[in-house]
Amino acid sequence: MSVGKVDRVRTVVEPRRFCTIAYAGSQAVARAWRILGTLNEMTIVQSAPDQFGVWRDDVSVYRRQF
């Protein structure tokens, strides 16, 4: 997935979730969700459309070790 240049970025803040959406003109071209599961776990979902316009997700889960 390749996004290229963007015109603006929108931030959405919700309880336990934070999202960044990148726009080229009025079209959303990428987004990234950061989701806090428990106090020691965070999931990151990065999304962008492929060459056919179908949105694809890449999901990563991070756990803090004490």
HTML snippet that shows the backbone in 3Dmol.js (N, CA, C, O; Angstrom):
<script src="https://3Dmol.org/build/3Dmol-min.js"></script>
<div id="view" style="width:600px;height:400px;position:relative"></div>
<script>
const pdb = `
ATOM      1  N   MET A   1       0.837  -1.172   0.000  1.00  0.00           N
ATOM      2  CA  MET A   1       0.000   0.000   0.000  1.00  0.00           C
ATOM      3  C   MET A   1       0.884   1.237   0.000  1.00  0.00           C
ATOM      4  O   MET A   1       1.857   1.315   0.750  1.00  0.00           O
ATOM      5  N   SER A   2       0.549   2.178  -0.824  1.00  0.00           N
ATOM      6  CA  SER A   2       1.296   3.429  -0.897  1.00  0.00           C
ATOM      7  C   SER A   2       0.314   4.581  -0.852  1.00  0.00           C
ATOM      8  O   SER A   2      -0.628   4.629  -1.643  1.00  0.00           O
ATOM      9  N   VAL A   3       0.525   5.508   0.065  1.00  0.00           N
ATOM     10  CA  VAL A   3      -0.420   6.604   0.234  1.00  0.00           C
ATOM     11  C   VAL A   3       0.000   7.835  -0.543  1.00  0.00           C
ATOM     12  O   VAL A   3      -0.845   8.452  -1.191  1.00  0.00           O
ATOM     13  N   GLY A   4       1.254   8.215  -0.509  1.00  0.00           N
ATOM     14  CA  GLY A   4       1.700   9.424  -1.182  1.00  0.00           C
ATOM     15  C   GLY A   4       1.441  10.653  -0.330  1.00  0.00           C
ATOM     16  O   GLY A   4       1.330  10.551   0.891  1.00  0.00           O
ATOM     17  N   LYS A   5       1.343  11.817  -0.964  1.00  0.00           N
ATOM     18  CA  LYS A   5       1.142  13.073  -0.248  1.00  0.00           C
ATOM     19  C   LYS A   5      -0.306  13.213   0.207  1.00  0.00           C
ATOM     20  O   LYS A   5      -1.232  12.748  -0.457  1.00  0.00           O
ATOM     21  N   VAL A   6      -0.478  13.866   1.358  1.00  0.00           N
ATOM     22  CA  VAL A   6      -1.821  14.122   1.882  1.00  0.00           C
ATOM     23  C   VAL A   6      -1.987  15.622   2.107  1.00  0.00           C
ATOM     24  O   VAL A   6      -1.010  16.350   2.284  1.00  0.00           O
ATOM     25  N   ASP A   7      -3.247  16.071   2.096  1.00  0.00           N
ATOM     26  CA  ASP A   7      -3.558  17.485   2.289  1.00  0.00           C
ATOM     27  C   ASP A   7      -3.807  17.843   3.747  1.00  0.00           C
ATOM     28  O   ASP A   7      -3.464  18.934   4.200  1.00  0.00           O
ATOM     29  N   ARG A   8      -4.410  16.908   4.471  1.00  0.00           N
ATOM     30  CA  ARG A   8      -4.746  17.200   5.862  1.00  0.00           C
ATOM     31  C   ARG A   8      -4.869  15.893   6.629  1.00  0.00           C
ATOM     32  O   ARG A   8      -4.976  14.810   6.053  1.00  0.00           O
ATOM     33  N   VAL A   9      -4.850  16.036   7.952  1.00  0.00           N
ATOM     34  CA  VAL A   9      -4.965  14.888   8.835  1.00  0.00           C
ATOM     35  C   VAL A   9      -6.034  15.207   9.875  1.00  0.00           C
ATOM     36  O   VAL A   9      -6.060  16.305  10.431  1.00  0.00           O
ATOM     37  N   ARG A  10      -6.900  14.258  10.131  1.00  0.00           N
ATOM     38  CA  ARG A  10      -7.959  14.416  11.133  1.00  0.00           C
ATOM     39  C   ARG A  10      -7.669  13.463  12.288  1.00  0.00           C
ATOM     40  O   ARG A  10      -7.239  12.330  12.073  1.00  0.00           O
ATOM     41  N   THR A  11      -7.902  13.920  13.498  1.00  0.00           N
ATOM     42  CA  THR A  11      -7.705  13.097  14.684  1.00  0.00           C
ATOM     43  C   THR A  11      -9.047  12.877  15.370  1.00  0.00           C
ATOM     44  O   THR A  11      -9.800  13.825  15.595  1.00  0.00           O
ATOM     45  N   VAL A  12      -9.340  11.637  15.697  1.00  0.00           N
ATOM     46  CA  VAL A  12     -10.563  11.274  16.406  1.00  0.00           C
ATOM     47  C   VAL A  12     -10.148  10.673  17.745  1.00  0.00           C
ATOM     48  O   VAL A  12      -9.379   9.713  17.790  1.00  0.00           O
ATOM     49  N   VAL A  13     -10.664  11.246  18.838  1.00  0.00           N
ATOM     50  CA  VAL A  13     -10.339  10.759  20.170  1.00  0.00           C
ATOM     51  C   VAL A  13     -11.605  10.213  20.811  1.00  0.00           C
ATOM     52  O   VAL A  13     -12.612  10.912  20.930  1.00  0.00           O
ATOM     53  N   GLU A  14     -11.538   8.962  21.219  1.00  0.00           N
ATOM     54  CA  GLU A  14     -12.643   8.301  21.896  1.00  0.00           C
ATOM     55  C   GLU A  14     -12.077   7.642  23.158  1.00  0.00           C
ATOM     56  O   GLU A  14     -10.863   7.477  23.271  1.00  0.00           O
ATOM     57  N   PRO A  15     -12.923   7.273  24.086  1.00  0.00           N
ATOM     58  CA  PRO A  15     -12.406   6.564  25.262  1.00  0.00           C
ATOM     59  C   PRO A  15     -11.668   5.286  24.843  1.00  0.00           C
ATOM     60  O   PRO A  15     -12.237   4.427  24.170  1.00  0.00           O
ATOM     61  N   ARG A  16     -10.423   5.173  25.239  1.00  0.00           N
ATOM     62  CA  ARG A  16      -9.574   4.004  24.981  1.00  0.00           C
ATOM     63  C   ARG A  16      -9.237   3.790  23.509  1.00  0.00           C
ATOM     64  O   ARG A  16      -8.676   2.753  23.154  1.00  0.00           O
ATOM     65  N   ARG A  17      -9.572   4.763  22.633  1.00  0.00           N
ATOM     66  CA  ARG A  17      -9.231   4.652  21.201  1.00  0.00           C
ATOM     67  C   ARG A  17      -8.833   6.023  20.666  1.00  0.00           C
ATOM     68  O   ARG A  17      -9.362   7.052  21.087  1.00  0.00           O
ATOM     69  N   PHE A  18      -7.894   6.011  19.734  1.00  0.00           N
ATOM     70  CA  PHE A  18      -7.376   7.228  19.131  1.00  0.00           C
ATOM     71  C   PHE A  18      -7.157   6.910  17.654  1.00  0.00           C
ATOM     72  O   PHE A  18      -6.501   5.921  17.328  1.00  0.00           O
ATOM     73  N   CYS A  19      -7.694   7.730  16.762  1.00  0.00           N
ATOM     74  CA  CYS A  19      -7.577   7.454  15.327  1.00  0.00           C
ATOM     75  C   CYS A  19      -7.024   8.662  14.589  1.00  0.00           C
ATOM     76  O   CYS A  19      -7.394   9.800  14.877  1.00  0.00           O
ATOM     77  N   THR A  20      -6.139   8.409  13.639  1.00  0.00           N
ATOM     78  CA  THR A  20      -5.618   9.433  12.753  1.00  0.00           C
ATOM     79  C   THR A  20      -6.034   9.055  11.331  1.00  0.00           C
ATOM     80  O   THR A  20      -5.798   7.929  10.893  1.00  0.00           O
ATOM     81  N   ILE A  21      -6.655   9.997  10.609  1.00  0.00           N
ATOM     82  CA  ILE A  21      -7.113   9.755   9.240  1.00  0.00           C
ATOM     83  C   ILE A  21      -6.443  10.776   8.329  1.00  0.00           C
ATOM     84  O   ILE A  21      -6.506  11.977   8.588  1.00  0.00           O
ATOM     85  N   ALA A  22      -5.804  10.306   7.268  1.00  0.00           N
ATOM     86  CA  ALA A  22      -5.134  11.182   6.304  1.00  0.00           C
ATOM     87  C   ALA A  22      -6.013  11.333   5.064  1.00  0.00           C
ATOM     88  O   ALA A  22      -6.607  10.366   4.586  1.00  0.00           O
ATOM     89  N   TYR A  23      -6.084  12.566   4.553  1.00  0.00           N
ATOM     90  CA  TYR A  23      -6.923  12.870   3.386  1.00  0.00           C
ATOM     91  C   TYR A  23      -6.099  13.465   2.251  1.00  0.00           C
ATOM     92  O   TYR A  23      -5.187  14.258   2.484  1.00  0.00           O
ATOM     93  N   ALA A  24      -6.422  13.080   1.031  1.00  0.00           N
ATOM     94  CA  ALA A  24      -5.929  13.720  -0.184  1.00  0.00           C
ATOM     95  C   ALA A  24      -7.169  14.323  -0.832  1.00  0.00           C
ATOM     96  O   ALA A  24      -7.985  13.604  -1.409  1.00  0.00           O
ATOM     97  N   GLY A  25      -7.310  15.643  -0.737  1.00  0.00           N
ATOM     98  CA  GLY A  25      -8.557  16.285  -1.151  1.00  0.00           C
ATOM     99  C   GLY A  25      -9.639  15.895  -0.159  1.00  0.00           C
ATOM    100  O   GLY A  25      -9.438  16.011   1.050  1.00  0.00           O
ATOM    101  N   SER A  26     -10.775  15.439  -0.646  1.00  0.00           N
ATOM    102  CA  SER A  26     -11.855  15.015   0.254  1.00  0.00           C
ATOM    103  C   SER A  26     -11.850  13.504   0.495  1.00  0.00           C
ATOM    104  O   SER A  26     -12.690  12.987   1.231  1.00  0.00           O
ATOM    105  N   GLN A  27     -10.910  12.806  -0.122  1.00  0.00           N
ATOM    106  CA  GLN A  27     -10.845  11.343  -0.052  1.00  0.00           C
ATOM    107  C   GLN A  27      -9.918  10.874   1.069  1.00  0.00           C
ATOM    108  O   GLN A  27      -8.752  11.267   1.117  1.00  0.00           O
ATOM    109  N   ALA A  28     -10.435  10.030   1.973  1.00  0.00           N
ATOM    110  CA  ALA A  28      -9.578   9.413   2.993  1.00  0.00           C
ATOM    111  C   ALA A  28      -8.646   8.423   2.297  1.00  0.00           C
ATOM    112  O   ALA A  28      -9.098   7.589   1.512  1.00  0.00           O
ATOM    113  N   VAL A  29      -7.347   8.515   2.583  1.00  0.00           N
ATOM    114  CA  VAL A  29      -6.376   7.643   1.911  1.00  0.00           C
ATOM    115  C   VAL A  29      -5.637   6.723   2.872  1.00  0.00           C
ATOM    116  O   VAL A  29      -4.969   5.787   2.433  1.00  0.00           O
ATOM    117  N   ALA A  30      -5.742   6.969   4.168  1.00  0.00           N
ATOM    118  CA  ALA A  30      -5.105   6.097   5.153  1.00  0.00           C
ATOM    119  C   ALA A  30      -5.672   6.416   6.529  1.00  0.00           C
ATOM    120  O   ALA A  30      -6.141   7.526   6.783  1.00  0.00           O
ATOM    121  N   ARG A  31      -5.620   5.423   7.413  1.00  0.00           N
ATOM    122  CA  ARG A  31      -6.033   5.663   8.789  1.00  0.00           C
ATOM    123  C   ARG A  31      -5.277   4.711   9.704  1.00  0.00           C
ATOM    124  O   ARG A  31      -4.835   3.639   9.292  1.00  0.00           O
ATOM    125  N   ALA A  32      -5.142   5.127  10.940  1.00  0.00           N
ATOM    126  CA  ALA A  32      -4.470   4.297  11.938  1.00  0.00           C
ATOM    127  C   ALA A  32      -5.220   4.421  13.260  1.00  0.00           C
ATOM    128  O   ALA A  32      -5.362   5.514  13.809  1.00  0.00           O
ATOM    129  N   TRP A  33      -5.692   3.295  13.756  1.00  0.00           N
ATOM    130  CA  TRP A  33      -6.358   3.248  15.060  1.00  0.00           C
ATOM    131  C   TRP A  33      -5.372   2.735  16.085  1.00  0.00           C
ATOM    132  O   TRP A  33      -4.633   1.785  15.825  1.00  0.00           O
ATOM    133  N   ARG A  34      -5.357   3.358  17.250  1.00  0.00           N
ATOM    134  CA  ARG A  34      -4.605   2.880  18.403  1.00  0.00           C
ATOM    135  C   ARG A  34      -5.645   2.560  19.468  1.00  0.00           C
ATOM    136  O   ARG A  34      -6.353   3.451  19.937  1.00  0.00           O
ATOM    137  N   ILE A  35      -5.737   1.306  19.845  1.00  0.00           N
ATOM    138  CA  ILE A  35      -6.795   0.847  20.741  1.00  0.00           C
ATOM    139  C   ILE A  35      -6.157   0.261  21.998  1.00  0.00           C
ATOM    140  O   ILE A  35      -5.364  -0.678  21.929  1.00  0.00           O
ATOM    141  N   LEU A  36      -6.516   0.830  23.140  1.00  0.00           N
ATOM    142  CA  LEU A  36      -6.003   0.340  24.408  1.00  0.00           C
ATOM    143  C   LEU A  36      -6.932  -0.752  24.920  1.00  0.00           C
ATOM    144  O   LEU A  36      -8.090  -0.494  25.251  1.00  0.00           O
ATOM    145  N   GLY A  37      -6.408  -1.983  24.980  1.00  0.00           N
ATOM    146  CA  GLY A  37      -7.210  -3.096  25.483  1.00  0.00           C
ATOM    147  C   GLY A  37      -7.168  -3.109  26.991  1.00  0.00           C
ATOM    148  O   GLY A  37      -8.075  -2.586  27.638  1.00  0.00           O
ATOM    149  N   THR A  38      -6.145  -3.688  27.558  1.00  0.00           N
ATOM    150  CA  THR A  38      -5.931  -3.658  28.995  1.00  0.00           C
ATOM    151  C   THR A  38      -4.798  -2.666  29.251  1.00  0.00           C
ATOM    152  O   THR A  38      -4.281  -2.050  28.318  1.00  0.00           O
ATOM    153  N   LEU A  39      -4.422  -2.517  30.497  1.00  0.00           N
ATOM    154  CA  LEU A  39      -3.356  -1.555  30.815  1.00  0.00           C
ATOM    155  C   LEU A  39      -2.010  -1.937  30.217  1.00  0.00           C
ATOM    156  O   LEU A  39      -1.135  -1.082  30.075  1.00  0.00           O
ATOM    157  N   ASN A  40      -1.829  -3.199  29.865  1.00  0.00           N
ATOM    158  CA  ASN A  40      -0.542  -3.614  29.307  1.00  0.00           C
ATOM    159  C   ASN A  40      -0.642  -4.077  27.851  1.00  0.00           C
ATOM    160  O   ASN A  40       0.264  -4.753  27.364  1.00  0.00           O
ATOM    161  N   GLU A  41      -1.726  -3.728  27.148  1.00  0.00           N
ATOM    162  CA  GLU A  41      -1.883  -4.165  25.757  1.00  0.00           C
ATOM    163  C   GLU A  41      -2.462  -3.053  24.890  1.00  0.00           C
ATOM    164  O   GLU A  41      -3.422  -2.386  25.276  1.00  0.00           O
ATOM    165  N   MET A  42      -1.863  -2.860  23.709  1.00  0.00           N
ATOM    166  CA  MET A  42      -2.367  -1.885  22.747  1.00  0.00           C
ATOM    167  C   MET A  42      -2.389  -2.529  21.359  1.00  0.00           C
ATOM    168  O   MET A  42      -1.432  -3.183  20.945  1.00  0.00           O
ATOM    169  N   THR A  43      -3.499  -2.329  20.655  1.00  0.00           N
ATOM    170  CA  THR A  43      -3.631  -2.828  19.284  1.00  0.00           C
ATOM    171  C   THR A  43      -3.569  -1.642  18.338  1.00  0.00           C
ATOM    172  O   THR A  43      -4.207  -0.615  18.573  1.00  0.00           O
ATOM    173  N   ILE A  44      -2.792  -1.788  17.260  1.00  0.00           N
ATOM    174  CA  ILE A  44      -2.695  -0.754  16.230  1.00  0.00           C
ATOM    175  C   ILE A  44      -3.207  -1.344  14.923  1.00  0.00           C
ATOM    176  O   ILE A  44      -2.728  -2.381  14.465  1.00  0.00           O
ATOM    177  N   VAL A  45      -4.191  -0.668  14.330  1.00  0.00           N
ATOM    178  CA  VAL A  45      -4.759  -1.104  13.051  1.00  0.00           C
ATOM    179  C   VAL A  45      -4.483  -0.001  12.032  1.00  0.00           C
ATOM    180  O   VAL A  45      -5.032   1.096  12.128  1.00  0.00           O
ATOM    181  N   GLN A  46      -3.629  -0.301  11.057  1.00  0.00           N
ATOM    182  CA  GLN A  46      -3.324   0.644   9.983  1.00  0.00           C
ATOM    183  C   GLN A  46      -4.052   0.180   8.733  1.00  0.00           C
ATOM    184  O   GLN A  46      -4.009  -0.999   8.381  1.00  0.00           O
ATOM    185  N   SER A  47      -4.726   1.117   8.059  1.00  0.00           N
ATOM    186  CA  SER A  47      -5.534   0.768   6.893  1.00  0.00           C
ATOM    187  C   SER A  47      -5.274   1.737   5.750  1.00  0.00           C
ATOM    188  O   SER A  47      -5.024   2.924   5.960  1.00  0.00           O
ATOM    189  N   ALA A  48      -5.337   1.200   4.531  1.00  0.00           N
ATOM    190  CA  ALA A  48      -5.229   2.012   3.318  1.00  0.00           C
ATOM    191  C   ALA A  48      -5.832   1.195   2.170  1.00  0.00           C
ATOM    192  O   ALA A  48      -5.843  -0.034   2.227  1.00  0.00           O
ATOM    193  N   PRO A  49      -6.326   1.861   1.145  1.00  0.00           N
ATOM    194  CA  PRO A  49      -6.878   1.122   0.008  1.00  0.00           C
ATOM    195  C   PRO A  49      -5.764   0.560  -0.880  1.00  0.00           C
ATOM    196  O   PRO A  49      -4.717   1.183  -1.053  1.00  0.00           O
ATOM    197  N   ASP A  50      -6.010  -0.631  -1.440  1.00  0.00           N
ATOM    198  CA  ASP A  50      -5.054  -1.200  -2.390  1.00  0.00           C
ATOM    199  C   ASP A  50      -5.286  -0.591  -3.776  1.00  0.00           C
ATOM    200  O   ASP A  50      -6.062   0.355  -3.910  1.00  0.00           O
ATOM    201  N   GLN A  51      -4.631  -1.113  -4.790  1.00  0.00           N
ATOM    202  CA  GLN A  51      -4.730  -0.534  -6.141  1.00  0.00           C
ATOM    203  C   GLN A  51      -6.126  -0.660  -6.735  1.00  0.00           C
ATOM    204  O   GLN A  51      -6.439   0.006  -7.722  1.00  0.00           O
ATOM    205  N   PHE A  52      -6.981  -1.518  -6.136  1.00  0.00           N
ATOM    206  CA  PHE A  52      -8.352  -1.691  -6.612  1.00  0.00           C
ATOM    207  C   PHE A  52      -9.357  -0.898  -5.778  1.00  0.00           C
ATOM    208  O   PHE A  52     -10.560  -0.948  -6.039  1.00  0.00           O
ATOM    209  N   GLY A  53      -8.864  -0.164  -4.773  1.00  0.00           N
ATOM    210  CA  GLY A  53      -9.740   0.633  -3.935  1.00  0.00           C
ATOM    211  C   GLY A  53     -10.323  -0.107  -2.743  1.00  0.00           C
ATOM    212  O   GLY A  53     -11.160   0.439  -2.025  1.00  0.00           O
ATOM    213  N   VAL A  54      -9.891  -1.343  -2.523  1.00  0.00           N
ATOM    214  CA  VAL A  54     -10.365  -2.136  -1.383  1.00  0.00           C
ATOM    215  C   VAL A  54      -9.483  -1.820  -0.178  1.00  0.00           C
ATOM    216  O   VAL A  54      -8.259  -1.927  -0.253  1.00  0.00           O
ATOM    217  N   TRP A  55     -10.106  -1.433   0.926  1.00  0.00           N
ATOM    218  CA  TRP A  55      -9.353  -1.105   2.135  1.00  0.00           C
ATOM    219  C   TRP A  55      -8.784  -2.376   2.752  1.00  0.00           C
ATOM    220  O   TRP A  55      -9.494  -3.365   2.935  1.00  0.00           O
ATOM    221  N   ARG A  56      -7.495  -2.335   3.068  1.00  0.00           N
ATOM    222  CA  ARG A  56      -6.793  -3.466   3.683  1.00  0.00           C
ATOM    223  C   ARG A  56      -6.259  -3.034   5.041  1.00  0.00           C
ATOM    224  O   ARG A  56      -5.845  -1.888   5.218  1.00  0.00           O
ATOM    225  N   ASP A  57      -6.270  -3.944   5.988  1.00  0.00           N
ATOM    226  CA  ASP A  57      -5.813  -3.653   7.338  1.00  0.00           C
ATOM    227  C   ASP A  57      -4.532  -4.401   7.660  1.00  0.00           C
ATOM    228  O   ASP A  57      -4.322  -5.529   7.215  1.00  0.00           O
ATOM    229  N   ASP A  58      -3.684  -3.754   8.435  1.00  0.00           N
ATOM    230  CA  ASP A  58      -2.513  -4.378   9.024  1.00  0.00           C
ATOM    231  C   ASP A  58      -2.675  -4.215  10.533  1.00  0.00           C
ATOM    232  O   ASP A  58      -2.738  -3.094  11.038  1.00  0.00           O
ATOM    233  N   VAL A  59      -2.744  -5.336  11.250  1.00  0.00           N
ATOM    234  CA  VAL A  59      -3.019  -5.301  12.687  1.00  0.00           C
ATOM    235  C   VAL A  59      -1.789  -5.765  13.457  1.00  0.00           C
ATOM    236  O   VAL A  59      -1.200  -6.800  13.145  1.00  0.00           O
ATOM    237  N   SER A  60      -1.409  -4.985  14.468  1.00  0.00           N
ATOM    238  CA  SER A  60      -0.299  -5.333  15.359  1.00  0.00           C
ATOM    239  C   SER A  60      -0.780  -5.201  16.796  1.00  0.00           C
ATOM    240  O   SER A  60      -1.505  -4.265  17.135  1.00  0.00           O
ATOM    241  N   VAL A  61      -0.373  -6.141  17.632  1.00  0.00           N
ATOM    242  CA  VAL A  61      -0.716  -6.090  19.051  1.00  0.00           C
ATOM    243  C   VAL A  61       0.580  -6.001  19.844  1.00  0.00           C
ATOM    244  O   VAL A  61       1.496  -6.800  19.652  1.00  0.00           O
ATOM    245  N   TYR A  62       0.644  -5.028  20.729  1.00  0.00           N
ATOM    246  CA  TYR A  62       1.823  -4.805  21.561  1.00  0.00           C
ATOM    247  C   TYR A  62       1.459  -5.038  23.019  1.00  0.00           C
ATOM    248  O   TYR A  62       0.425  -4.574  23.499  1.00  0.00           O
ATOM    249  N   ARG A  63       2.328  -5.765  23.714  1.00  0.00           N
ATOM    250  CA  ARG A  63       2.130  -6.009  25.142  1.00  0.00           C
ATOM    251  C   ARG A  63       3.344  -5.515  25.910  1.00  0.00           C
ATOM    252  O   ARG A  63       4.486  -5.749  25.514  1.00  0.00           O
ATOM    253  N   ARG A  64       3.081  -4.837  27.001  1.00  0.00           N
ATOM    254  CA  ARG A  64       4.153  -4.343  27.867  1.00  0.00           C
ATOM    255  C   ARG A  64       4.573  -5.459  28.812  1.00  0.00           C
ATOM    256  O   ARG A  64       3.736  -6.138  29.408  1.00  0.00           O
ATOM    257  N   GLN A  65       5.882  -5.636  28.938  1.00  0.00           N
ATOM    258  CA  GLN A  65       6.400  -6.602  29.909  1.00  0.00           C
ATOM    259  C   GLN A  65       6.926  -5.841  31.108  1.00  0.00           C
ATOM    260  O   GLN A  65       7.585  -4.812  30.958  1.00  0.00           O
ATOM    261  N   PHE A  66       6.645  -6.332  32.266  1.00  0.00           N
ATOM    262  CA  PHE A  66       7.071  -5.667  33.504  1.00  0.00           C
ATOM    263  C   PHE A  66       8.350  -6.238  34.004  1.00  0.00           C
ATOM    264  O   PHE A  66       8.860  -5.801  35.036  1.00  0.00           O
TER     265      PHE A  66
END
`;
const viewer = $3Dmol.createViewer("view");
viewer.addModel(pdb, "pdb");
viewer.setStyle({}, {cartoon: {color: "spectrum"}});
viewer.zoomTo();
viewer.render();
</script>
